[in-house]
């Protein structure tokens, strides 16, 4: 069954690799890949706990608040 990626910063999946707007994560095995993806990238609420996602959100919020003053 195909995985549903819920994190808004996710870009694509490659073999044992997750590419997102913050990083390219390479896993040594499919189990670690599936565990991480299930806990964060494809979890409806879990992606918000990912440090990389939090950083992306902070950057997005900074850029949108900065643009209000331009
Ligand atoms: S949950 Fe984290 S690692 Fe996964 S796609 Fe989002 S930002 Fe990237």
Backbone and ligand atoms as CSV (ligand in chain L), in Angstrom:
chain,resi,resn,atom,element,x,y,z
A,1,UNK,N,N,0.847,-1.184,0.000
A,1,UNK,CA,C,0.000,0.000,0.000
A,1,UNK,C,C,0.891,1.247,0.000
A,2,UNK,N,N,0.620,2.175,-0.898
A,2,UNK,CA,C,1.467,3.372,-0.954
A,2,UNK,C,C,1.323,4.228,0.299
A,3,UNK,N,N,2.400,4.855,0.652
A,3,UNK,CA,C,2.425,5.709,1.834
A,3,UNK,C,C,1.848,7.085,1.487
A,4,UNK,N,N,1.115,7.673,2.418
A,4,UNK,CA,C,0.623,9.042,2.250
A,4,UNK,C,C,1.541,9.967,3.038
A,5,UNK,N,N,2.159,10.889,2.339
A,5,UNK,CA,C,3.086,11.826,2.979
A,5,UNK,C,C,2.292,13.060,3.408
A,6,UNK,N,N,2.274,13.357,4.671
A,6,UNK,CA,C,1.433,14.447,5.164
A,6,UNK,C,C,2.197,15.728,5.460
A,7,UNK,N,N,3.496,15.634,5.654
A,7,UNK,CA,C,4.268,16.845,5.964
A,7,UNK,C,C,4.239,17.774,4.743
A,8,UNK,N,N,3.913,19.035,4.941
A,8,UNK,CA,C,3.854,19.971,3.812
A,8,UNK,C,C,5.224,20.282,3.209
A,9,UNK,N,N,6.291,19.889,3.867
A,9,UNK,CA,C,7.637,20.173,3.362
A,9,UNK,C,C,8.235,18.991,2.609
A,10,UNK,N,N,7.515,17.881,2.582
A,10,UNK,CA,C,7.992,16.693,1.866
A,10,UNK,C,C,8.026,16.992,0.362
A,11,UNK,N,N,9.060,16.510,-0.309
A,11,UNK,CA,C,9.188,16.724,-1.748
A,11,UNK,C,C,9.065,15.404,-2.508
A,12,UNK,N,N,9.916,14.423,-2.149
A,12,UNK,CA,C,9.825,13.138,-2.828
A,12,UNK,C,C,10.534,12.045,-2.029
A,13,UNK,N,N,10.252,10.814,-2.410
A,13,UNK,CA,C,10.872,9.641,-1.805
A,13,UNK,C,C,11.765,8.989,-2.842
A,14,UNK,N,N,12.955,8.613,-2.421
A,14,UNK,CA,C,13.820,7.812,-3.279
A,14,UNK,C,C,14.149,6.557,-2.496
A,15,UNK,N,N,14.926,5.705,-3.038
A,15,UNK,CA,C,15.252,4.455,-2.344
A,15,UNK,C,C,15.915,4.759,-0.989
A,16,UNK,N,N,15.251,4.394,0.109
A,16,UNK,CA,C,15.725,4.614,1.481
A,16,UNK,C,C,16.136,6.063,1.718
A,17,UNK,N,N,15.464,6.971,1.051
A,17,UNK,CA,C,15.822,8.382,1.176
A,17,UNK,C,C,14.551,9.245,1.137
A,18,UNK,N,N,14.511,10.236,2.018
A,18,UNK,CA,C,13.416,11.202,2.038
A,18,UNK,C,C,14.003,12.558,1.653
A,19,UNK,N,N,13.422,13.159,0.646
A,19,UNK,CA,C,13.856,14.492,0.230
A,19,UNK,C,C,12.764,15.469,0.629
A,20,UNK,N,N,13.140,16.485,1.398
A,20,UNK,CA,C,12.169,17.500,1.774
A,20,UNK,C,C,12.805,18.872,1.632
A,21,UNK,N,N,12.050,19.898,1.917
A,21,UNK,CA,C,12.562,21.258,1.751
A,21,UNK,C,C,13.693,21.572,2.712
A,22,UNK,N,N,13.809,20.799,3.793
A,22,UNK,CA,C,14.835,21.067,4.793
A,22,UNK,C,C,16.100,20.242,4.599
A,23,UNK,N,N,15.970,19.037,4.072
A,23,UNK,CA,C,17.117,18.139,4.034
A,23,UNK,C,C,16.867,16.953,3.110
A,24,UNK,N,N,17.920,16.191,2.950
A,24,UNK,CA,C,17.823,14.907,2.241
A,24,UNK,C,C,18.304,13.861,3.234
A,25,UNK,N,N,17.404,13.017,3.681
A,25,UNK,CA,C,17.721,12.040,4.723
A,25,UNK,C,C,17.919,10.664,4.115
A,26,UNK,N,N,19.097,10.086,4.325
A,26,UNK,CA,C,19.381,8.747,3.806
A,26,UNK,C,C,19.414,7.767,4.978
A,27,UNK,N,N,18.714,6.655,4.835
A,27,UNK,CA,C,18.637,5.651,5.896
A,27,UNK,C,C,19.408,4.406,5.492
A,28,UNK,N,N,19.989,3.763,6.478
A,28,UNK,CA,C,20.814,2.585,6.196
A,28,UNK,C,C,19.975,1.365,5.830
A,29,UNK,N,N,18.725,1.338,6.276
A,29,UNK,CA,C,17.876,0.189,5.931
A,29,UNK,C,C,16.410,0.596,5.842
A,30,UNK,N,N,15.596,-0.238,5.245
A,30,UNK,CA,C,14.174,0.053,5.030
A,30,UNK,C,C,13.418,0.184,6.347
A,31,UNK,N,N,13.847,-0.560,7.358
A,31,UNK,CA,C,13.152,-0.516,8.647
A,31,UNK,C,C,13.275,0.872,9.273
A,32,UNK,N,N,14.474,1.411,9.283
A,32,UNK,CA,C,14.691,2.749,9.844
A,32,UNK,C,C,13.942,3.794,9.015
A,33,UNK,N,N,13.975,3.635,7.715
A,33,UNK,CA,C,13.245,4.542,6.814
A,33,UNK,C,C,11.759,4.534,7.165
A,34,UNK,N,N,11.172,3.336,7.248
A,34,UNK,CA,C,9.738,3.204,7.513
A,34,UNK,C,C,9.380,3.730,8.901
A,35,UNK,N,N,10.260,3.479,9.884
A,35,UNK,CA,C,9.996,3.942,11.238
A,35,UNK,C,C,9.992,5.471,11.293
A,36,UNK,N,N,10.979,6.090,10.674
A,36,UNK,CA,C,11.052,7.551,10.688
A,36,UNK,C,C,9.886,8.160,9.920
A,37,UNK,N,N,9.636,7.647,8.723
A,37,UNK,CA,C,8.548,8.179,7.898
A,37,UNK,C,C,7.214,8.018,8.611
A,38,UNK,N,N,6.999,6.891,9.253
A,38,UNK,CA,C,5.744,6.653,9.957
A,38,UNK,C,C,5.573,7.543,11.173
A,39,UNK,N,N,6.678,7.833,11.831
A,39,UNK,CA,C,6.626,8.664,13.035
A,39,UNK,C,C,6.473,10.145,12.688
A,40,UNK,N,N,7.081,10.559,11.583
A,40,UNK,CA,C,7.082,11.992,11.249
A,40,UNK,C,C,6.423,12.295,9.897
A,41,UNK,N,N,7.106,12.059,8.829
A,41,UNK,CA,C,6.706,12.561,7.499
A,41,UNK,C,C,5.305,12.139,7.052
A,42,UNK,N,N,4.871,10.951,7.404
A,42,UNK,CA,C,3.559,10.503,6.954
A,42,UNK,C,C,2.567,10.365,8.108
A,43,UNK,N,N,2.881,10.996,9.220
A,43,UNK,CA,C,1.960,10.990,10.358
A,43,UNK,C,C,1.145,12.277,10.337
A,44,UNK,N,N,-0.157,12.150,10.475
A,44,UNK,CA,C,-1.054,13.309,10.386
A,44,UNK,C,C,-0.652,14.409,11.376
A,45,UNK,N,N,-0.298,14.019,12.592
A,45,UNK,CA,C,0.114,15.030,13.572
A,45,UNK,C,C,1.615,14.968,13.868
A,46,UNK,N,N,2.248,13.821,13.601
A,46,UNK,CA,C,3.655,13.627,13.957
A,46,UNK,C,C,4.623,14.534,13.232
A,47,UNK,N,N,4.283,14.921,12.005
A,47,UNK,CA,C,5.235,15.763,11.257
A,47,UNK,C,C,5.516,17.062,11.995
A,48,UNK,N,N,4.567,17.532,12.805
A,48,UNK,CA,C,4.762,18.776,13.558
A,48,UNK,C,C,5.833,18.621,14.634
A,49,UNK,N,N,6.152,17.375,15.013
A,49,UNK,CA,C,7.186,17.131,16.025
A,49,UNK,C,C,8.580,17.031,15.411
A,50,UNK,N,N,8.670,17.006,14.101
A,50,UNK,CA,C,9.969,16.907,13.437
A,50,UNK,C,C,10.702,18.243,13.564
A,51,UNK,N,N,11.931,18.193,14.017
A,51,UNK,CA,C,12.725,19.412,14.185
A,51,UNK,C,C,12.899,20.145,12.863
A,52,UNK,N,N,13.089,19.403,11.794
A,52,UNK,CA,C,13.272,20.025,10.479
A,52,UNK,C,C,11.997,20.730,10.026
A,53,UNK,N,N,10.855,20.114,10.283
A,53,UNK,CA,C,9.581,20.746,9.922
A,53,UNK,C,C,9.365,22.015,10.740
A,54,UNK,N,N,9.726,21.954,12.002
A,54,UNK,CA,C,9.587,23.153,12.843
A,54,UNK,C,C,10.454,24.282,12.311
A,55,UNK,N,N,11.656,23.947,11.912
A,55,UNK,CA,C,12.555,24.965,11.356
A,55,UNK,C,C,11.957,25.560,10.079
A,56,UNK,N,N,11.421,24.716,9.202
A,56,UNK,CA,C,10.804,25.209,7.959
A,56,UNK,C,C,9.637,26.136,8.273
A,57,UNK,N,N,8.829,25.770,9.251
A,57,UNK,CA,C,7.680,26.599,9.628
A,57,UNK,C,C,8.154,27.946,10.165
A,58,UNK,N,N,9.200,27.913,11.003
A,58,UNK,CA,C,9.749,29.174,11.534
A,58,UNK,C,C,10.243,30.069,10.397
A,59,UNK,N,N,10.948,29.463,9.445
A,59,UNK,CA,C,11.471,30.244,8.318
A,59,UNK,C,C,10.327,30.822,7.492
A,60,UNK,N,N,9.295,30.007,7.273
A,60,UNK,CA,C,8.139,30.470,6.501
A,60,UNK,C,C,7.460,31.636,7.211
A,61,UNK,N,N,7.270,31.490,8.532
A,61,UNK,CA,C,6.611,32.557,9.293
A,61,UNK,C,C,7.447,33.830,9.295
A,62,UNK,N,N,8.773,33.680,9.404
A,62,UNK,CA,C,9.650,34.860,9.345
A,62,UNK,C,C,9.526,35.543,7.998
A,63,UNK,N,N,9.535,34.773,6.930
A,63,UNK,CA,C,9.496,35.369,5.595
A,63,UNK,C,C,8.155,36.054,5.342
A,64,UNK,N,N,7.064,35.488,5.822
A,64,UNK,CA,C,5.770,36.125,5.592
A,64,UNK,C,C,5.599,37.362,6.464
A,65,UNK,N,N,6.143,37.337,7.695
A,65,UNK,CA,C,6.004,38.525,8.553
A,65,UNK,C,C,6.920,39.635,8.055
A,66,UNK,N,N,8.067,39.295,7.491
A,66,UNK,CA,C,8.982,40.293,6.954
A,66,UNK,C,C,8.366,40.984,5.747
A,67,UNK,N,N,7.672,40.222,4.913
A,67,UNK,CA,C,7.086,40.781,3.710
A,67,UNK,C,C,5.994,41.809,4.010
A,68,UNK,N,N,5.378,41.718,5.179
A,68,UNK,CA,C,4.355,42.698,5.541
A,68,UNK,C,C,4.931,44.095,5.674
A,69,UNK,N,N,6.215,44.193,5.979
A,69,UNK,CA,C,6.838,45.490,6.206
A,69,UNK,C,C,7.525,46.028,4.946
A,70,UNK,N,N,7.489,45.294,3.852
A,70,UNK,CA,C,8.144,45.764,2.634
A,70,UNK,C,C,7.237,46.677,1.837
L,1,LIG,S1,S,8.630,15.462,8.680
L,1,LIG,FE1,FE,10.657,16.403,8.740
L,1,LIG,S2,S,12.010,15.023,7.583
L,1,LIG,FE2,FE,9.882,14.496,7.074
L,1,LIG,S3,S,9.430,15.657,5.210
L,1,LIG,FE3,FE,8.772,16.884,6.958
L,1,LIG,S4,S,10.479,18.222,7.427
L,1,LIG,FE4,FE,11.274,16.580,6.145
